[in-house]
Amino acid sequence: MKHLAAYLLLGLGGNSSPSASDISAVLSSVGIEADDDRVNTLLKELEGKDINELISEGSKKLASVPTGGGGGGAAAPAVSGGGAAAAAAPKEEEKPEEKEESDEDMGFGLFD
């Protein structure tokens, strides 16, 4: 991902076909060591392709991916005759909640 980001930054800067050394230079300028195999694979995959068209195609593909907002599942049906089973279940002992220590003893608040 960092190699692709460097490639895109170089493209935004006006370099329409960045080389492996260009990508390595961008990454090394921020203290990241470039992986030569990944840089070469990236350049091989992007060779002869317009990055703007690739981004546009990718956006169309992502638009068709479901994102999970499909509504909730149906509620479980109520169990009839479960009153006897509920009465037979042992009650859990209620434990008194432990009181959390307050920051008030420290003498200052969050926004003081």
C-alpha positions as CSV (number, residue, x, y, z in Angstrom):
1,M,0.0,0.0,0.0
2,K,2.8,2.4,0.8
3,H,4.4,1.7,-2.6
4,L,1.1,2.5,-4.3
5,A,0.7,5.7,-2.2
6,A,4.2,6.8,-3.3
7,Y,3.3,6.1,-6.9
8,L,0.1,8.1,-6.6
9,L,2.0,11.0,-4.9
10,L,4.5,11.1,-7.7
11,G,1.6,11.1,-10.2
12,L,0.0,14.1,-8.5
13,G,3.3,15.8,-8.5
14,G,3.4,15.6,-12.3
15,N,5.5,12.5,-12.9
16,S,3.2,10.5,-15.2
17,S,5.4,7.3,-15.2
18,P,7.4,7.0,-11.9
19,S,10.3,4.7,-11.9
20,A,11.4,2.3,-9.1
21,S,14.0,4.7,-8.0
22,D,11.5,7.5,-7.8
23,I,9.2,5.5,-5.6
24,S,12.2,4.4,-3.4
25,A,13.2,8.0,-3.1
26,V,9.8,9.1,-1.9
27,L,9.6,6.3,0.6
28,S,13.1,6.9,1.9
29,S,12.4,10.6,2.3
30,V,10.0,9.7,5.1
31,G,12.2,7.0,6.6
32,I,10.6,3.9,5.0
33,E,12.7,1.3,3.2
34,A,11.2,0.3,-0.1
35,D,10.7,-3.4,-1.0
36,D,12.2,-3.7,-4.5
37,D,10.1,-6.8,-5.3
38,R,6.9,-5.1,-4.5
39,V,7.9,-1.9,-6.3
40,N,8.8,-3.9,-9.4
41,T,5.5,-5.9,-9.2
42,L,3.6,-2.6,-8.9
43,L,5.3,-1.1,-11.9
44,K,4.7,-4.2,-13.9
45,E,1.0,-4.3,-13.0
46,L,0.6,-0.6,-13.8
47,E,2.7,-0.5,-17.0
48,G,0.8,1.0,-19.9
49,K,-2.3,1.7,-17.8
50,D,-3.8,5.1,-17.0
51,I,-4.1,5.4,-13.2
52,N,-7.2,7.6,-13.4
53,E,-9.0,4.9,-15.4
54,L,-8.0,2.2,-12.9
55,I,-9.3,4.3,-10.0
56,S,-12.6,4.9,-11.9
57,E,-13.0,1.2,-12.6
58,G,-12.2,0.3,-9.0
59,S,-14.7,2.8,-7.7
60,K,-17.4,1.2,-9.9
61,K,-16.5,-2.2,-8.6
62,L,-16.6,-1.0,-5.0
63,A,-20.0,0.6,-5.5
64,S,-21.5,-2.9,-6.2
65,V,-20.0,-4.4,-3.0
66,P,-22.5,-4.8,-0.2
67,T,-21.6,-2.8,2.9
68,G,-23.8,-4.5,5.5
69,G,-26.7,-2.1,5.7
70,G,-29.2,-4.7,4.5
71,G,-31.4,-4.5,7.5
72,G,-31.6,-6.6,10.6
73,G,-32.6,-10.2,10.9
74,A,-36.0,-11.3,12.0
75,A,-36.7,-11.4,15.7
76,A,-36.8,-14.9,17.2
77,P,-40.3,-16.2,17.9
78,A,-41.5,-16.2,21.5
79,V,-41.3,-19.6,23.2
80,S,-44.6,-20.7,24.6
81,G,-44.8,-22.6,27.9
82,G,-41.4,-21.4,29.0
83,G,-42.7,-20.0,32.3
84,A,-42.0,-23.2,34.2
85,A,-38.4,-23.4,32.8
86,A,-37.8,-19.8,33.8
87,A,-39.0,-20.5,37.3
88,A,-36.8,-23.6,37.7
89,A,-33.7,-21.7,36.7
90,P,-31.5,-20.8,39.6
91,K,-31.2,-17.1,40.4
92,E,-27.8,-15.6,40.0
93,E,-26.5,-13.9,43.1
94,E,-26.3,-10.2,42.7
95,K,-22.9,-8.9,43.5
96,P,-22.6,-5.4,44.8
97,E,-20.8,-3.3,42.2
98,E,-17.4,-2.1,43.3
99,K,-17.2,1.6,43.6
100,E,-14.8,3.1,41.2
101,E,-12.2,5.5,42.5
102,S,-12.9,9.0,41.7
103,D,-10.4,11.5,40.3
104,E,-11.8,14.2,42.5
105,D,-9.1,13.5,45.2
106,M,-6.4,14.5,42.8
107,G,-7.3,18.1,43.1
108,F,-7.8,18.9,39.4
109,G,-10.3,18.2,36.7
110,L,-10.0,17.4,33.0
111,F,-10.6,21.0,31.9
112,D,-8.8,23.0,34.6
